[in-house]
């Protein structure tokens, strides 16, 4: 849809996939990964520019789905996810595929292998939730600054939704802890707004 909410038809993706993850960096919108047929996953990354021209950039490190997406000031991060081996056994990964505004790719890692992790941005930081270090540890947050330094915030959570407002990164939808919505400001200071009523 354009700014007038008029629907525009784009050139199709390179393959028919479900569970792909999107993000934007610079003048590009990227759509990455996902699954096709029953057991197969994709590592393809398609981009669309401001003129809706389509292209491909360097693929993900591994074919995967169920990963998180968030931005630092000048990078787009696709973090974690699920991949399958040659026998179609599923595993989580700690790889983070990072694209800059020129679509040059680098790789960094999460503090632990994880998938189905919501991500969002605040200030220069990309924040990802549902990172589990050990089986006995509570979930916590991995934060990446714009130079891709990783910061670990040991705050128990199992949030399944993340969104960015003007001044806050908001995580919500927890059933594991009492606080089912929390926020971070640009200094990564955590606060707990009024909690929704649980029914």
C-alpha positions in Angstrom: 0.0 0.0 0.0 1.2 3.5 -0.8 0.8 6.6 1.4 -2.8 7.0 0.2 -3.5 3.3 1.1 -3.8 2.4 -2.5 -2.8 -1.2 -3.1 0.2 -1.8 -5.3 1.1 -5.1 -6.9 4.8 -6.1 -6.5 7.0 -8.5 -8.3 6.7 -11.8 -6.5 9.3 -13.2 -4.1 11.9 -15.6 -5.5 10.0 -18.5 -3.9 6.6 -19.1 -2.3 7.3 -19.1 1.5 5.4 -18.9 4.7 6.8 -17.5 8.0 9.2 -15.1 6.3 10.3 -12.1 8.3 10.5 -8.5 7.2 12.4 -5.4 8.1 13.6 -2.1 6.6 17.0 -0.4 6.4 17.8 2.8 4.4 15.8 2.9 1.2 15.2 -0.9 1.2 12.5 -3.2 2.6 13.8 -6.7 3.1 11.9 -10.0 3.3 13.9 -13.0 4.6 13.8 -16.7 5.2 10.6 -18.7 5.8 9.4 -22.2 4.8 8.1 -23.8 1.7 6.4 -27.1 1.0 6.3 -29.1 4.3 9.8 -29.5 5.6 12.0 -27.0 3.7 13.3 -23.6 4.8 14.7 -20.7 2.8 17.8 -18.6 3.3 16.8 -16.1 0.5 16.6 -12.4 1.2 14.6 -10.3 -1.2 14.6 -6.5 -1.2 12.3 -3.8 -2.6 13.5 -0.2 -3.0 11.6 3.0 -2.9 10.6 2.5 -6.6 9.4 -1.1 -5.7 12.2 -2.5 -7.8 12.9 -6.0 -6.5 16.3 -7.6 -6.0 18.2 -10.2 -3.9 21.0 -9.6 -1.5 23.4 -12.0 0.3 21.3 -14.8 1.8 21.0 -15.6 5.5 23.8 -17.6 7.1 21.4 -20.6 7.2 17.9 -21.3 6.0 15.6 -20.5 8.9 12.2 -19.3 10.1 10.8 -18.0 13.4 13.5 -15.3 13.9 13.3 -11.8 15.2 13.8 -8.5 13.4 14.9 -5.1 14.7 17.0 -2.1 13.9 19.9 -0.3 15.4 20.6 3.2 14.0 22.3 1.9 10.8 21.7 -1.8 10.8 18.8 -4.3 10.3 19.2 -7.5 12.4 17.6 -10.9 11.8 18.2 -12.7 15.0 18.0 -16.3 16.1 15.4 -18.6 14.5 14.8 -22.3 13.7 16.6 -24.4 11.1 16.4 -28.0 10.1 19.2 -30.6 9.5 19.2 -33.1 6.6 16.9 -35.4 8.5 14.4 -32.5 9.0 15.1 -32.3 12.8 14.5 -28.7 14.0 17.0 -26.8 16.0 17.3 -23.2 17.2 20.2 -21.0 16.2 22.1 -18.0 17.8 23.2 -16.5 14.5 22.2 -12.9 13.8 22.3 -11.8 10.1 23.1 -8.0 10.0 22.5 -5.8 6.9 23.6 -2.2 6.7 22.1 0.6 4.5 24.1 -0.6 1.5 22.8 -4.2 2.1 26.3 -5.4 3.0 25.9 -8.3 5.4 27.9 -9.2 8.6 27.2 -11.8 11.3 27.1 -11.6 15.1 25.5 -13.9 17.7 22.9 -13.9 20.4 23.9 -15.0 23.9 22.0 -18.2 23.4 20.3 -20.2 20.7 16.6 -19.2 20.4 13.7 -18.9 18.1 10.3 -17.1 18.1 11.7 -14.0 19.6 10.1 -10.6 19.3 12.3 -7.7 18.5 12.0 -4.0 18.4 14.1 -0.8 18.5 14.6 2.2 20.7 17.2 4.9 20.1 20.4 3.3 18.7 19.4 -0.1 20.2 17.9 -3.3 18.8 16.2 -5.3 21.6 15.2 -9.0 21.4 13.2 -10.9 24.0 12.7 -14.6 24.8 16.4 -15.4 24.9 17.0 -18.4 27.2 20.6 -19.0 28.4 20.2 -22.3 30.1 17.2 -24.6 30.7 17.0 -23.5 34.3 17.4 -19.8 33.6 14.5 -17.3 33.0 14.3 -15.7 29.7 16.0 -12.4 29.4 16.9 -9.7 26.8 19.7 -9.3 24.3 20.4 -5.7 23.2 22.6 -4.6 20.3 24.1 -1.1 20.0 24.8 0.5 16.7 28.4 -0.8 16.7 26.8 -4.3 17.3 28.1 -4.6 20.8 25.8 -7.1 22.6 24.4 -6.2 26.0 22.5 -8.8 28.2 19.7 -7.6 30.4 18.8 -10.3 32.9 15.2 -9.4 33.3 12.8 -12.4 33.5 10.2 -12.5 30.7 8.5 -14.5 28.1 7.0 -11.7 26.0 5.5 -12.6 22.6 4.9 -9.1 21.2 7.2 -6.1 20.8 6.5 -2.7 19.3 8.2 0.7 19.2 6.6 4.0 20.2 8.2 7.4 19.9 9.9 7.2 23.2 9.8 3.6 24.3 10.3 0.0 23.3 7.3 -1.9 24.5 7.1 -5.7 25.3 3.8 -7.3 26.1 2.0 -10.6 26.3 3.7 -12.5 29.1 2.2 -15.4 31.0 5.4 -16.3 32.8 5.8 -13.3 35.1 3.5 -10.9 37.0 4.5 -8.0 34.7 2.9 -8.7 31.4 3.9 -5.4 29.8 7.2 -3.5 30.3 9.0 -0.6 28.5 12.5 0.5 27.9 13.5 4.1 27.1 16.5 5.2 25.0 18.9 4.7 28.0 17.5 1.1 28.4 15.8 2.1 31.7 13.0 -0.4 32.3 9.6 0.7 33.6 6.3 -1.0 34.2 3.2 0.9 33.0 -0.3 0.1 34.3 -0.8 -3.6 33.8 -3.6 -4.9 31.7 -6.3 -6.8 33.5 -6.0 -10.6 33.1 -9.2 -12.5 32.5 
